[in-house]
Every structure is written in structure tokens, then in C-alpha cells.
Amino acid sequence: MDCKTAHDLLPLYFDGELDRATSRELETHLDGCAECRAALIELDALRRSLRSDAPRYPAPTALRERIQMQIPRPAADRARRIRSVWLPIAASLVLAFAAGAMLTSIWNTSNRSGESTARQTQNQIVRDLFASHWRALAATSPVDVVSTDRHTVKPWFAGKVAQAPVVQDFADQGFALVGGRVDYVGTQRVPVLVYRHGQHLIDVFVIAQTDSAAIGTRMQLQGYTLDKVALGDESAAVVSDMDQAELSRFAQLLAAVK
């Protein structure tokens, strides 16, 4: 991807309107292009400035009342919902970008210091896992298939990934299955099981044993945790902002899956 294409896509990326494949391609470009990274930061700063610093003039009461009478109630409710979710979406995208830049900086440092290819692979996998989770938080929906029924979610993966993962709902234990999606880790398409615990969204990436071995120990970044876990007999990684006690309890439930 060249800089001109990247600049055209930045507003769509910022608003969460790009598909995952295009988002990934753009993020790869951003990792190596300081100019485009700066443009994304400037875009975020501009929107924040417009929201906080732009002059506002109150409408006359009579005009306000006439306008409100002409607005259908569903549209007004929808407008309020849009305003309420816009800032979290923007924050998630900028957070994902910032984390990508941070992990890329680590990757570049590894190159300069002559560290092993294995370390570089670990950095790339970690970056992909965090970035995928934050893109899901920013998207209209964090799943491609919405269902609390494991018998619906598991067959949905057939033909989309090499092997459909084992799927289990833990709603009775407080971790409800939301659905699933397909994402990328390294060069591999991987299934992602999505759960919800209270206000926390949990991504379970079912990954290859080699990728799992590359991750190493638990990692934390910007308040989010990446933890290597077992999903029954399969290797997996969990990304969430849950506290450590709840994350450990969830990991035990995953490991017990048959």
C-alpha cells in the first residue's frame, strides 16, 4: 500500500468502516510509515478539537422546539446512541494504532540489536493479537456470527479455517458466548471465540502450537492482558481487560473443555 492510498483510507479506518483485511494492510503500512502515523494522530486531534473547542451558539428556544417536534423519536434515539458510542470507538482505534506502533518499535529494536527471528515472530504475533482485539472493540459488531449456541458457532467455522475449534458456552459461570469471527495472526487465518463477562469483552484466539510457543508468558499493554491458555487439547490465547482473578478462572474453564 502506498501513502496516497493510506491517506484516503485513514478516515474510514478511524471510523471503523474498513474490513479486517484492509485494516490489516493499512496497519502494516502504518507500522513502517511515520508520515501516515502522524496523519492518523492529527486526524484524532482534529476531531477532538472540533468537539471541544469549536464555537457553539445556542439556538432560540422556539427554533429548538420546532426542530424537536419534527424529529421522529427513533431517529433521535439513534442519534443519541451514535454520540454515546463514537468516542469509545475512536479511542479503541487510536489505542490499537498506538499499541501497534509501540510493538513495531520493539520489533525494530530487536532488529537493530540482532535478536533472533523467534523474538521478531513473537513481537508480530503479540501485535496481531492485541490489534485484532482492539479492532473488534471498535467495530460495529465484534463477531461475524452472532449466537450463544455452540452448535451454531462451531459449524460456521467449517471451510473458513483449517479446523473448527471446540466451542463451549459458560453463561452459567458468568462468561456468556457471544459468537465467533475469523481473523489473522501472522499469516494464518484463525478462529476467534468471543465471550462477554459483565462489561468485558473476551477474545479467545485458537492458534497453532508453534504460535502459542512463541508468545511466552502473560503480557499486559494499556490495561489489556494477553494470556496463553489451553482450550481443551488446543492451544489458544485470550485477550481482555478483565482482572487477573477472573481471567484465571476463565482460563480454567477453557482448559476443562472436552
Sequence and secondary structure as in RCSB ss.txt:
>XXXX:A:sequence
MDCKTAHDLLPLYFDGELDRATSRELETHLDGCAECRAALIELDALRRSLRSDAPRYPAPTALRERIQMQIPRPA
ADRARRIRSVWLPIAASLVLAFAAGAMLTSIWNTSNRSGESTARQTQNQIVRDLFASHWRALAATSPVDVVSTDR
HTVKPWFAGKVAQAPVVQDFADQGFALVGGRVDYVGTQRVPVLVYRHGQHLIDVFVIAQTDSAAIGTRMQLQGYT
LDKVALGDESAAVVSDMDQAELSRFAQLLAAVK
>XXXX:A:secstr
  HHHHHHHHHHHHTT S HHHHHHHHHHHHH HHHHHHHHHHHHHHHHHHHHS      HHHHHHHHHHS HHH
HHHHHHHHHHHHHHHHHHHHHHHHHHHHHHHHHHHHHHT  HHHHHHHHHHHHHHHHHHHHHHSS S SEE S H
HHHHHHTBTTBSS      BGGGTBEEEEEEEEEETTEEEEEEEEEETTEEEEEEE  HHHHHHH S EEETTEE
EEEEEETTEEEEEEE   HHHHHHHHHHHHT  
